[in-house]
Amino acid sequence: MCHWHKQYAQHRWEPVEEADMNTTKRLTFTRHRWDPLQPRKPQSDESGKSGKSGESGFRYFGRDAARRCLQGKRVLVAGDSTTRDTFYELVTVAGHGGKLMRNLPNTSREYWPDGAYAPRDPGGTMADRQGWCMGNHDKHQSCLRDLRVAEPEGEYETRFSFQFLTQSNSTWELGLSGRQMGDRAPDFAFVQCPQYEYFKPDAYDYSLSKEERAQPSNRRMGPSNLAGIGRACRDFIEAAVVSRGRRTQIYQLGMTPLPGWTRNIGGEWVEAHIFASIHAALGLHCHQAADGTYTHSVHHSSPIIASIDRYALVGQRKRDGIHPLWNAQFAIVQLMLNHMCPR
């Protein structure tokens, strides 16, 4: 919460306080800005030409710094619809949003002008210039995106790939991944372990109404379903990424807060159980010190380098109870960039 700020004047931002989080007005959350470098002096140009950084090691990536960071890299993003929006934001921040998103112009300077802290919201949500981007496990359908940007002769192309995951380790999903990835392993992979398919089989059945999809009519979620979330995610990472070469840096994207109806199926502690499932499968450990602070570690046998936590970062900043608002997606992308291009 302390890294989120609210604006008081043109160049004055103050930390968000606990009382600010008690509102039910979503518009309030859209006006927040995540910035670990605050408080800072007003600057005439926040395009990130030098890549501002703080004592913590965090570095803010503006328009130009983000483009330079991602130039020539191949990045894979895989997960459910919350991660699809993360992918949209990543492509937008990289300066190529107009090539994929319907409501953005082709030139990044037009949708991310000098002096702006973040780019214009990419919009789109479920659809982009290529159409609908969702997944349906029963119909063996999964949204794939592969945006390739040519670079000067002699340099690697910049490439952004996305795969919509439902159960992660289904044979047909792994087959799609293999065809999309080809021979060259990604430089970076960001994988979110999807969970809705495991305790809500009709979560992506769009022949049903929104109300019907939210009905607690299927009570099949149990210990085996919970354990399967983490195991399937590890299977995907091993088969789709690790098997293509050891050069890829793999990160896990943490879950976002679950909507209230999931407790009708998974129980009061459903989120804690899902965390435990993913942690066990990926070798993640969370330790609480005597002073109450937390640290996390990754087991040496884990395929991932680290976990990027979306849960606490997003908080209540969701447009529909599930999907993070674009300002929260921008914060997630800033963390991803810090891992890809550390100070």
Phi, psi and omega in degrees: 000326185290343179268357175266143183228155176239149186270132176254328179211182186304318182239026182234117178238136180239149181300142174291138181251168183303321181297329180292338183274356182272000181284154175256004182273110183296329181301328179299317182291330180292341182268359179280156179227129180269121185205096179294348181272355178287154355282145178220163181286147177302140179235146183284337182222113180253028182286354174076032184297325181259348181074078182299145179215158181245178182297332181290346184099346178294140180234129177277130178254109172278192186303309185286321180293322179294318179298315181295321180300318188266352183298127178081002181263154171248122185238130174252131174237129182222137180164197183270201187293333176293326180281330174302318178292326174298319177298315178302316181292321179299313179297322179294314179296326180290347178101010183240020183301324181294338179285343185238324187263136187294325188259016179247141176287167184290326185270126184297328180296337179284323180261353174223078186290162176306137177091345179279138181288325182221160178285169174297148179301132182290339181065204176088306186045268187273351184218153177224197182297336180268357177112203184295136181230082178223189178221151178220106185296316183297326181266004180056045180243137180213134178287129175238138175228140181216092182266119183244128182241120181290140177243172180307152183305135180093354180246153178296145173289155173270132188219130179239122180241145176224141172228128177280122181257138174251291175255002173076304189255015176298146182304316182291326178292318179293327177296318177298318180298317180299318180291326182285319185287322180067214186276326185274119178291148177292153174289322181223141176230132178240114187240127173254131182279109182289149182231340188299323182297336185279328179239004177216078186302335182260017182300328182248019179271094186276008168282346177264157176285167179300321180293320180293323180292334182270357181290135177282055185274340181247117185254029189283351184292129179209189182306320182292323178293318180297313180297327182294333181300309181291317182297317180295322180296317178296320178302316180297313182300316181294314186281320187272336186239302186299320183295344182271356179140149184277002184282342185285133171270121186249133178232145175264130174269119181297162181288165172259159181305135182279149176292160185301327185294342180293337179288338177293336183254317185264355180092171185298327185256030186301321182293318178298322179293321179292319175304312182298321180297313181291318180299317182296318183287325185260001178072037178262140180227136178243126184240135176255123179279171182298332181275004177093351179282159182242144170229156178231153180222161179239130181296147185298338180272357182289143177283348184259156177274316183198167176252131175262113188279115176266340188300299184289330181295317183283311183058233181273003185279073181229140185280339184215020183092348181231307191273127179299147173294162185294329177293329175288322176297323178298320178296319178298316180295324176300321177293319178300316179296324178295329176284322182285325181226074181293162182299000000 
